[in-house]
Amino acid sequence: MNADEDMFTNEDTVANMVKLRFLDEPSILKNLERRYEEEEIYTLVGSVLVSLNPFQKLPLYGDKILDRYSQASPSSEPEQPPHIWGLAERAYRSLLCNWSDQSVIVSGESGAGKTEATRRVLEYFMEMSRRRGGEDDFAAGLEGKIMSAQTILEAFGNAKTIRNDNSSRFGKWIEVGFSRAGQIQGAVIHTYLLEKSRVVSLEPGERNYHIFYELLQCAEEDEQLQGELGLGQVASYRLLNEGSTFTRDDGVVDSDEFLHVREALAAFGFSEEDMSRIWKGLAAVLCLGNLQFEEDQVQTSTSVQDGSKITNSDTLLQAAGLLSVSTEDLQAALLFRTMVDARSEVGPPAPLASLGALAAFRRVRWLPPGCSPLGAGGAPRLCCGQGSWEVIWQESGRSFASAAAVPCAPAGLILIGCSEEFSEWRTTALIAYKLHEAKDARDALCKAVYSNLFNLLVARINERLSSAGCLGETNRTIGMLDIFGFEMLQTNSFEQLCINFCNERLHVHFNEECFRIEMEEYAAEGIAMETIEYNDNSECVAMLERRGTGVFALVDDEIRTPGGSDANLLEKMFGEHAKGAYLKRASGREGANCFRIQHFAGQVLYKVDGLMDKSRDALHADLAALLSRSENMLVRASPQFGKAEGAVAPDCRGEAELELRGAEGPERRPSKRAPQPQTLGTQFCTQLRALIQRLNATQPHFVKCLKPNMEKKGGFFVAEEILTQLRYTGIVGLCKIRQVGYPARIPQDEFRQQFQCLCPYRKGTSPGQKGRTVDDLLAALQHTEDLSPGRWLRGSTKVFMKHDQLDSLMAAVLAVRQAACVRLQAATRGHAGRRRYARMRSTLAILRSAAGQRQEEALREAVGKVHAQVVYRGMHLPEVRGAEKVLQRLGEERACDGALRAAVAERTTRALESALELVQGMDPAYTGSSATEAAYLLRQLQLEKQLAEALGEKSQLGLRLQTVEQELQGVEERNAADLRNREERLR
């Protein structure tokens, strides 16, 4: 067992490396290795988060883990394990508590996990905004759109490299605006230096941008998409097969990702037609890359030149169709370039003079050999030796091509003014591209189309993500920087120089935040502190960006110099910086066209060949005009295709075409020299300075991403690789300065205002007086043990504290404020309760009065007030229950009274009995006037009925007596008859 291992025999790993007992490289390395083996990929150095790429999925994310950090109090934060969401919570809390702009700066080399870290930070902010009601108004769906923007940018801006399966090939600064309530109000994404060279050139083992493979994979499964674009197999495209690898090793399926990209584009308002234009633009890039050239002798209007020709016309036809330009235009722009001389006062040739009478004349253009003999609307173009002239004018809103106006014209003249004399002309020459120049033109067109699509996507994303004032004064922002990592490839050129310069500048920013400014502040405050050594690379940054003599300035100077060359640039750089320690000549074996720069992360060998062309980044006017005339608006609309002031933009066929003024004749103006466009290097330096200025205005939160191995294997820790990254990222020095230093620095007045609530005021001093001094407060805090010995120092104007001491004080302040809030709430609630009680007593008095007087309207109004003012609607109060009963009784009486009146009006015994039965059912019975009237009427009706019945009975009795009498009379008569009959028989 060696000494390093013995160090950790009886000591567990530490989550914050400033707590290491032995603070040296072996201890730091062993701590990181032990934590990595335990799948603890996050470690703190003070407040800086160190993240190791696990190269595998770990159970480190989820709702429960997110709740653990979002619901943690400041006092419990030191007890939480390090996590990317813990850092995001600190940034979010600082934004709301301090109401100041924040930044999360994610750095590390390619493949260290920067993109994933940025995505997780964004994910946390989205969830916090949603929990605070961030889906209201403009923010509806905004959180999801920000994540969708990540999907789009990763597809179009990320690629597989040797070091990383999802490497960002551009830099981005995502600035998210928050309201005072913590809700997201909008976002803006700034992009930096898209690696356009990757579109046309790949290293072995690398892939082009993800979107190409995703599109092709989906086209294999979608017959409609395949038929629309005419795409082939992945391996059939030169732009893709140079890398000899077509799949990703991280388990991502390209066809699935393509579906996610479509959903993300739809979320930003891209219609199916818009997406079709995007897919056509991507397919056009692939087809352009497959164009093949060979040397050829080209006949121009003036001479025979060494040129080239396209051998696969079918591919040319397909590319032109996808770009929505004519085949002749595309062929001419790839094989010829137009040279335009300065204006001359030479008049037109005689055959053209007759055209001066055409008042509606608009434009004339010269067509190179091989162009279609048919012009607009099928009208023939005018033949002229090796070329032809097309004369176009407008009449009654229609365009016509003349077939008889110009019998001939000298080649190489372009009409640029329109007056009766036709006095302004320019002399032109048509130059054929040599074989390598034609290939360069093809590659330049591929890069231009792709970068145009990328820029338009970013513009549309920002249009949908931002709202008026989302980053204004009323809101605060959190910016996230996900920038390309330091690169040291086999062949390093302009892109690597810019990327490494950016990392140099960010490393200076990190050093200033963590080392230099801190040491200078200790000295200014009169605090003795041991000097901490760190990798100060400010001189290297100055060598690269210094005005006049810096490397980028020398590149611009050589570009502006007539006859400038890469060789002259190399000699200029050696002449200016030969005595410096950062730029050196390459050895003979490495090549005479190379130079070395000592970066903070190590020496990098750069190749000077092509450095100027890449910095110039100029698309020839012929190619720019070609794209500007495309019917595909996503290909056509791009700021980079605008014409420079005073320059003539040739037609997309290599023609010269100019819009002419009206027949009244142009005003003569002296020619002006066009301003020099900014080079790509200058633009990048300007953008980087603006970015650093923005970062300096924020409170930074650093994430240092480390790559544990170069094989991209999970659970594999290579100590040498980590140690190299630890050294050049400054982690070792940061550990030391965080251990011995005091990173929290608060002005004394601010310290007194912030922490005076922790101690009671002196006797006789009211809280409104400024009687407590900083000395009194510090003494009181020591007495209460809120300040621990050795964890703080007092400077001349500031109080310095370690992070744990500051966290302890903030937790104590939070506890005091919470207790004060409780007291304030108690007093407020008591006051509000007393007011509610007084209003309730007044309402109850009205209630009792109304109930006693049986005033239903007043009673109902009083009950409504009690319901609104008292909990449980006041049903626990006897007055309210009694009033409810009175209201119920009054309602019943009103119903009875209505029924009684209706029965009285009907004057039927049944109705009156039913109504009175309802009255008798009430407890107590209803005794109103209507009840008395109904009872009297019922009695009256009953007596009348009885009388009628009696009279009826009397009448029936008379009839019965009469019947009896008649019956008796009949009996008597029968008896008399019987007697007579008997007597007669006796006789």
Stockholm file with secondary structure:
# STOCKHOLM 1.0

chainA/1-987         MNADEDMFTNEDTVANMVKLRFLDEPSILKNLERRYEEEEIYTLVGSVLVSLNPFQKLPLYGDKILDRYSQASPSSEPEQPPHIWGLAERAYRSLLCNWSDQSVIVSGESGAGKTEATRRVLEYFMEMSRRRGGEDDFAAGLEGKIMSAQTILEAFGNAKTIRNDNSSRFGKWIEVGFSRAGQIQGAVIHTYLLEKSRVVSLEPGERNYHIFYELLQCAEEDEQLQGELGLGQVASYRLLNEGSTFTRDDGVVDSDEFLHVREALAAFGFSEEDMSRIWKGLAAVLCLGNLQFEEDQVQTSTSVQDGSKITNSDTLLQAAGLLSVSTEDLQAALLFRTMVDARSEVGPPAPLASLGALAAFRRVRWLPPGCSPLGAGGAPRLCCGQGSWEVIWQESGRSFASAAAVPCAPAGLILIGCSEEFSEWRTTALIAYKLHEAKDARDALCKAVYSNLFNLLVARINERLSSAGCLGETNRTIGMLDIFGFEMLQTNSFEQLCINFCNERLHVHFNEECFRIEMEEYAAEGIAMETIEYNDNSECVAMLERRGTGVFALVDDEIRTPGGSDANLLEKMFGEHAKGAYLKRASGREGANCFRIQHFAGQVLYKVDGLMDKSRDALHADLAALLSRSENMLVRASPQFGKAEGAVAPDCRGEAELELRGAEGPERRPSKRAPQPQTLGTQFCTQLRALIQRLNATQPHFVKCLKPNMEKKGGFFVAEEILTQLRYTGIVGLCKIRQVGYPARIPQDEFRQQFQCLCPYRKGTSPGQKGRTVDDLLAALQHTEDLSPGRWLRGSTKVFMKHDQLDSLMAAVLAVRQAACVRLQAATRGHAGRRRYARMRSTLAILRSAAGQRQEEALREAVGKVHAQVVYRGMHLPEVRGAEKVLQRLGEERACDGALRAAVAERTTRALESALELVQGMDPAYTGSSATEAAYLLRQLQLEKQLAEALGEKSQLGLRLQTVEQELQGVEERNAADLRNREERLR
#=GR chainA/1-987 SS CCHHHHHTTTCCCCSBGGGCSSCSHHHHHHHHHHHHHTTCCEEEETTEEEEECCSSCCSCCSHHHHHHHHTCCGGGGGGSCCCHHHHHHHHHHHHHHHCCCEEEEEECSTTSSHHHHHHHHHHHHHHHHHHTTTTSGGGTTHHHHHHHHHHHHHHHHEECCSSCTTEESSEEEEEEEECTTSCEEEEEEEEECCCTHHHHCCCTTCCCBHHHHHHHHHHHHCHHHHHHHTCCCGGGCHHHHTTSCCSCSSSCCHHHHHHHHHHHHHHTTCCHHHHHHHHHHHHHHHHHHTCCEEEEEEECSSCEEEEEEESCHHHHHHHHHHHTSCHHHHHHHHHEEEEEEEEECCCCCHHHHGGGGCTTEEEEEEECTTSCSBCGGGCBCEEETTEEEEEEEEETTEEEECSSSCSCCCTTEEECCCSSSCCCEEEEEEEECCHHHHHHHHHHHHHHHHHHHHHHHHHHHHHHHCCTTTTSTTSEEEEEEECCCCCCCSSCCHHHHHHHHHHHHHHHHHHIIIIIHHHHHHHHTTCCCCCCCCCCCHHHHHHHHCTTTSHHHHHHHHHHSTTCCHHHHHHHHHHHHTTSSSEEECCTTTCTTEEEEEETTEEEEEECTTHHHHHHCCCCHHHHHHHHTCSCHHHHCCGGGCCCTTCCCCCTTSCEECCCCCTTCCCCCCCCCCCCCCCHHHHHHHHHHHHHHHHHTSEEEEEEEECSCSSCCTTCCCHHHHHHHHHHHTHHHHHHHHHHSCCEEEEHHHHHHHHGGGSCCCTTCCTTSCCCCHHHHHHHHHHTTSSCTTSEEECSSEEEECHHHHHHHHHHHHHHHHHHHHHHHHHHHHHHHHHHHHHHHHHHHHHHHHHHHTCHHHHHHHHHHHHHHSGGGGTTSHHHHHHHHHHHHHHHHHHHHHHHHHHHHHTCHHHHHHHHHHHHHSSSCCCCHHHHHHHHHHHHHHHHHHHHHHHHHHHHHHHHHHHHHHHHHHHHHHHHHHHHHHHHHHC
#=GC SS_cons         CCHHHHHTTTCCCCSBGGGCSSCSHHHHHHHHHHHHHTTCCEEEETTEEEEECCSSCCSCCSHHHHHHHHTCCGGGGGGSCCCHHHHHHHHHHHHHHHCCCEEEEEECSTTSSHHHHHHHHHHHHHHHHHHTTTTSGGGTTHHHHHHHHHHHHHHHHEECCSSCTTEESSEEEEEEEECTTSCEEEEEEEEECCCTHHHHCCCTTCCCBHHHHHHHHHHHHCHHHHHHHTCCCGGGCHHHHTTSCCSCSSSCCHHHHHHHHHHHHHHTTCCHHHHHHHHHHHHHHHHHHTCCEEEEEEECSSCEEEEEEESCHHHHHHHHHHHTSCHHHHHHHHHEEEEEEEEECCCCCHHHHGGGGCTTEEEEEEECTTSCSBCGGGCBCEEETTEEEEEEEEETTEEEECSSSCSCCCTTEEECCCSSSCCCEEEEEEEECCHHHHHHHHHHHHHHHHHHHHHHHHHHHHHHHCCTTTTSTTSEEEEEEECCCCCCCSSCCHHHHHHHHHHHHHHHHHHIIIIIHHHHHHHHTTCCCCCCCCCCCHHHHHHHHCTTTSHHHHHHHHHHSTTCCHHHHHHHHHHHHTTSSSEEECCTTTCTTEEEEEETTEEEEEECTTHHHHHHCCCCHHHHHHHHTCSCHHHHCCGGGCCCTTCCCCCTTSCEECCCCCTTCCCCCCCCCCCCCCCHHHHHHHHHHHHHHHHHTSEEEEEEEECSCSSCCTTCCCHHHHHHHHHHHTHHHHHHHHHHSCCEEEEHHHHHHHHGGGSCCCTTCCTTSCCCCHHHHHHHHHHTTSSCTTSEEECSSEEEECHHHHHHHHHHHHHHHHHHHHHHHHHHHHHHHHHHHHHHHHHHHHHHHHHHHTCHHHHHHHHHHHHHHSGGGGTTSHHHHHHHHHHHHHHHHHHHHHHHHHHHHHTCHHHHHHHHHHHHHSSSCCCCHHHHHHHHHHHHHHHHHHHHHHHHHHHHHHHHHHHHHHHHHHHHHHHHHHHHHHHHHHC
//
